[in-house]
Amino acid sequence: MISLDRVISDTRSLIGIDSQNPGPLEGKCAEWVGNRLTEAGLDVERMPVAEGRDNIVARVPGEGTAPRLVLLGHMDTVPVGEGWTFPPLGGAIADGRLYGRGACDMKAGLALSINLLDALAAGGRPPAGDVLLVATVDEEAPDMAGAHRLVESGLLRPDDQVLALEPTGMRLRIAQMGLRWLTLRVRGRMAHAGRAHLGIDANHLMAKIVDRLKTVFAALPYEDELLGRPRFTCGTFHGGVATNVVPPSCEAGLDVRIVPPMTPAHAQAIVDRVAAAVIAEYPGAEYVIEPLGAERPPVRASDDAPVVRGLRAAHLEHTGRAVPVGGADGHEAYTDASMVAALTGSTSCTVFGPGATDQAHTADEYVPLADLDLGARMLGTLVNNWGETAL
């Protein structure tokens, strides 16, 4: 049904379009996706998100006897970075792997989605339910503006089955850790390092706060069977003005990964409580906490959701094995499907796709060609059996 050769070709073309975020962003990629879908005979809509940044929407009408299947694929990538041995925008193929920035995260998944719609449009027989592709912008940024705009647009329906073909190592990501990013700023008092007792060392205070937060989050009594335990990381730490000056200020970027029953507000409250306790020990010091990006609560799809049942059946048919769930499949990586679930309350949003999260955002990022082959066959089966599976 889906041409593997065309999937590989389209993935290489998409890798060759620089859509780093931050960076050139998605404009040229959106133009390519729109043209590719138009060439397939599909009507293409542009959903404005910000100036020069549009989600791309295309659909194949179905018979209306089953829920709609909505495929999500983001067009932006993280920055290229350093350390590559393959050209990051070259789409090189070696040893059964396709290399390049965005190879697995997630231009391969986007190419699979495009080719599914292409095959359906050329097939003549409509699917049981509409099949939509929404190619989004800004997935790799804190605000995830493309997913927010999709929900705000009213395009989605309560019974829509949503699938993001993000890299999961061809495992079913049925649950997703929550996430809260925070910026913590501490203000002390500047002084000569030789008269350090006259100052308040903001770097020292920040270090104490971060150390206590590590201990507090590690001791929380929450553990999910799939997601594991909460995690805390101080991702950035900047402070001070010179080696011989008591640092008057310090700023840290905090990453808190949460599991049920925690909420992003709960995570922020813990950080606030710990920071307040440390700052209280140093009269004259101050702190402020600012949320960074969108709130991302933990989400979980229903085992009985048609899209979940359909993926399980398709994997069993093509491999003879039950689809793996849990384990090293990137439950920590928030996706557009996760954000749609968080914003709408849907339990019919899941993630399954080619490539492993361990390769995403790395130098020499790659997607195995075998994953593209299995993904193409599974998507074809998923849609062909949609009328039975989805009811």
N, C-alpha and C positions, 0 to 999 in steps of 0.2 A: 504493500500500500504506500508506504513512505520510502522514497529513494534514499538509501544510505549515502550514495555518492553525492547527491545534492545536499544532504545534511552536512557532510564534511566540507563541501565547497562553500556553502553558506556560512558555516562556522569560521572558516578561514577568511572569508570576505569581511565578516563582522569584526574579527580580531584585527584586521588591517585598518579599521576605522578607529582613530584615537578618540576615546570617550572617557578619559580620566576625570574623576570627580574627587577633589577639585582639579581643574584643568580645562581642556577644551569642551567638556560636557557632552551632551547627547545630540546636538543639532544635526550633525552629519550622519550619525547612526540612525536617527529617526527618519531622515530623508531616505536613507537606503532601505530601511524596513518598510516604509510606506510604498516606495517604488516596487519593491519585491512582491508585496502583497497585491498591489494593483496589477502587476504583470500576471499574477495568478488568477486574475479575474474577480478580485474581491473589492468591495467598496471599503474605503479607508476613511476613518474619521480622525481628526486631530482634537485632542482634549487639552486646551491650554492649562499649564500649571504655573509657569512664570515666563517672563519675557524670553523668547527664543527657546523655550523648553516645553514640549508637548508630549503627553502620552499618545500613543498610537493605538487605535482600536479598529479591529476587523472582526467580522463574524461570518460563519456559514450557517444559514437558517436550517433549522431542523423540523421534524414533523410535529413537534409540540407534545409528544407522548411521554417525555422524560424531562427531568430538570436540565437546565443549561449547564454546560461545562465551561468554566472560565479559566483560561490559562494565563498566568502572569509571568512576564519575563522582563527584567530590568535591562536597560541599555547602557548604563554607566558602569565604569570599573573603578577600582582603587588606583592610585598612582602607580606607575611602572616600578619605581624604586631601582635599586642597584643589585648587582650580583648575578645578572643573567648570563647564561652561556648560549642561549638561543635568542634570536632577534625578538624582542617583546611584542612587536606588531607584525611579525613575519608569518605566523601560522605554519611553522615548520612541522613536519611529520617525521618521527623517528621511533623505531622500536615499538610500533603500535600505539604511539601517543601523539596527540596534536598539541603543540606548545604555543603559548602566547598569553599576554595579559587579557584576562576575561575568558580564557579557554574553557574553564569549568564554571567560573563565576561571572556571568552565566550566559555567555554567548552561545555555547553549545546547546543549552536548554532552550534558548530563544530560537535557535535555528531549528530544533526539533518541533517547536510549536508552529513556526512558520510553515514548515513542510507538512505538518499534519493538516493545516487549513488548505494548503495547496492541493494535497491529495484528495481531501474531501470535496473541494470545489470542482476538481476534474473528474470525480467519481460518478457523478450523475445521480446517485441515490442519496437523498438527504439523511443525515444522522437522526437518531430518535429525538434528541434535543439540540437546541442551538449550541454551537461551539464558538466561543469568543476567544480572541487573543487581545490582551492589553499589554503593550510594551511600554514600560513605565520609565520615568526619570527619577533620579535622586534617591535610589534605594540605598546607595552607599554612604549617605550623609545622615547626620543626626536627626533631621526633621522628617525624612522619608516622605517628602512632599508629594511624590507621584501617587503613592498609595492613599494618602489623605485626600488628594483631589479626586481620585477614583471613587472613594466612598461618598464624598460630598456631592459628586455629580448626580447621584441617584441611579447610575447605570446598573448597579448590582441589585439583585432580587433576594429576598430572604431564603429561597430554596436553592440558590445557585451553589454549585459544587466548584470549589476553587482549588486550583493546583498550580503551585510554583515549581518549575523544573530546575530548581537550584541544586547545587552539588550535594549529594547525600551518600555517595558511594553506592548508589543503587539500593539504599536502605530506605524504609518508610519512616519519615519523621512525623510521627503522629502527635508529638508534644513539643513544646518550645519553652525554654527558659525565658523568664522576663528579664528586663534590663532597665536600669536607671543610670544615666550619666549625670554627674554633678561636677560643678566647678566650686572648689573650696578656696577661699581667700582668707589669709591670716595677716593681721597688721600688728606689728610690735612697736619697738622704738629704736631708732638709729642712734648709734654711739660709736666712739673710737674703740677699736678692738682692744686697745691697751687699757681702756676704762670700761670694759664690757659690762661691769655691774651696773652701769648707768643706763644701759639699754635693755631691750627685750628682744631676744633672738627669735624672729618669726620662723626661720628655718627649723630651729629646734622644736618650737611648738608644733609645727606642721608634722615633723617626724614623729613626735609623740602621739599625735592624733592618728596618723596612718598606722603606727604600730598597734595602738589600742583597737583600731577598727579591724585589723587583721585578726586579732584575738577574739573580738566580739562576734564577728561574722562566722568564724570557724566554730564557735561554741553554740550557734543557734540550733534549736531543736527541730529543724525542718529537713526532711529528706524525702524526695520523690523517687518512686521505683524506676522511672525512666530518666529523669532529669538530674538525679543526684542531690547534692547539697548546694546551698548558696555559695557564691564566690565573690571575693572582693579584690580589686586591683587598683593600685595607684598608678595610672598610666603615664602621667606627666607630673613634674615637680620643678618649679622655677622660683628662685628667690635670691635676694642679695644684690648688692651693687658693687662690692669690691672685697678682696680677700681680707683687708684690714678694717672692715666696717661691720658692725653688728647689723645683721639683715633687718631692715624695717618692715619688709613685706614678703609674702610667699604665696604662690598660687599652685594648686594641684588639680589635676583632672582625675576624677574617680569613676571607676567602672564597677557597678554592682550588679551581679547576676542573681536572680531570685527564682524561687520555686514556690508552688502553692503551699500554704495559703497566703504567702507574702504578696504585697502590692508595691508598686513603685513609691507610693507615699510612705509606706512602712519602712522601706529601705532608707529614704531620705530622713525620716524621723530618727532612725538609729544613728546615722551620721551626725545629725544635729545634736543629739543627746551626748555623744562621745566628744564632739568638738566643744560643746558648752562646758563639759566637765573639765577638760584640759585647760581651756582659756580661763576658767574661774580660778585656777591656781596661779595666774599671773596678772595681778591687777594692772590695768592700763592696756592690756591686749584686747583685740577685737577679732571677730570673724564674721564671714557672711557666706552663705551657701546659695548657689544659683543653679537651677536645673538646666541641663544642656540637652536640647532636642526633645523629641516626643516621648511621652510615657509609653513603656512597653511592658505590659503585664504578662505573666505566664499564660499560655493558651494551650488548649488540647482539642484535637478533633475527636469526634465520636467514632467508635469502632464500627458503628452501623451506618456511617455516612456513605452514600453511594460511591463517592470518589475513592474512599478507603477500600470498600469492598471490591470495587472494580480493579484497583491496582493490585490487590491481593490475588484476585482471580487471574489477572493477566500475567503476573509474575510466576504463579504456579504453572500456568499453561506453557510458558516458554522456557522455564528452567527445571520444572519438576520439583521445585522446592518452595516452601513458604517464604514470603518476602521477609528479610531480616528487619527487626524493629528495635530501636534503641542502640546502645553501644556508641561506637565512634562514628556518628553520622551528623555531627554538628548541631545538636540540640541547643548549643549556645549561640548560634548565629541567627539573629532575627531577620525575617524575610518579609517581603510584601504580603505574602499569604498570612503570616503571623499578625501583621499590622491590620489587615482587613478583618481578621478574626477578633482582634482586640477592640477595634472601633465599632464593629457590628454585633458582636456577641455570637457570631456564627460558629458552629461546631462542625462545619463542612469545609474547612480549609486545611490543606495538608501540603507536604513538600516531599518530592521524590525526583531525583534527577542524576544526570551523568557527572562523573568526577567526584572526588572526595574533598571535603572541607579542609583537610590537611594540606591540599595543594592550592586552595584559594588564597589570594593575597600574598603569595610567595614569589620569589624569583623562580624562573622556569616553571611557572604554572602550566599545568597540562590537563587534558581530559583523555582517558583511554578510548580508543576507537571502538573497543568492544562494548563500552557503555553506550556509545551512540547507536550501535547496532541493536542492543537489547532495548534501549529506550524507544527506538523507532518501531520495533516490533510490538512492544507493549502498548504504546500509544494507539497503534492501529487496532489492536485487540480491544483496548479499553473502549474506544468509540464504536467499534463494530458491535460490541455486546452491550452497549449502553442502555438499550431499551429493556434488556432483561436485568442487568445488574442494578440499574438505578431505581427500580420499582420495588 
